[in-house]
Amino acid sequence: MATNLALDPALLDRVVAVSGEPTKRAAVTLALKEFIARREQRRVAELFGKLEWDPSYDYKAERSRS
């Protein structure tokens, strides 16, 4: 999907330099993917302390292959 965006040229140059990607398009794509991943991780982190813990759960028993 072609999209025209007015991006800050200095910011775009910095993204290309920091990412090491060969093109502006690749750098922006990577930046968007990392942004999404970080936001999704934040949602998971917000669950800490909100879920009930089952004290009888034995994680070591789940590792056995028998």
QUILIN-V375259 format. One record per residue. N is the residue number from 0. RES is the residue in one letter. PSI is psi in whole degrees, -180 to 180 (999 if undefined). Layout:
n,res,psi
N,RES,PSI
N,RES,PSI
//
This chain:
n,res,psi
0,M,121
1,A,133
2,T,134
3,N,125
4,L,143
5,A,98
6,L,148
7,D,116
8,P,-38
9,A,-41
10,L,-42
11,L,-43
12,D,-38
13,R,-40
14,V,-43
15,V,-44
16,A,-45
17,V,-39
18,S,-30
19,G,6
20,E,149
21,P,-22
22,T,161
23,K,-40
24,R,-46
25,A,-39
26,A,-43
27,V,-40
28,T,-46
29,L,-44
30,A,-41
31,L,-42
32,K,-42
33,E,-36
34,F,-46
35,I,-46
36,A,-42
37,R,-41
38,R,-38
39,E,-37
40,Q,-36
41,R,-39
42,R,-41
43,V,-42
44,A,-30
45,E,-16
46,L,-17
47,F,129
48,G,-4
49,K,-13
50,L,146
51,E,140
52,W,134
53,D,104
54,P,-18
55,S,-5
56,Y,129
57,D,97
58,Y,-28
59,K,-34
60,A,-31
61,E,-21
62,R,-21
63,S,145
64,R,14
65,S,999
//
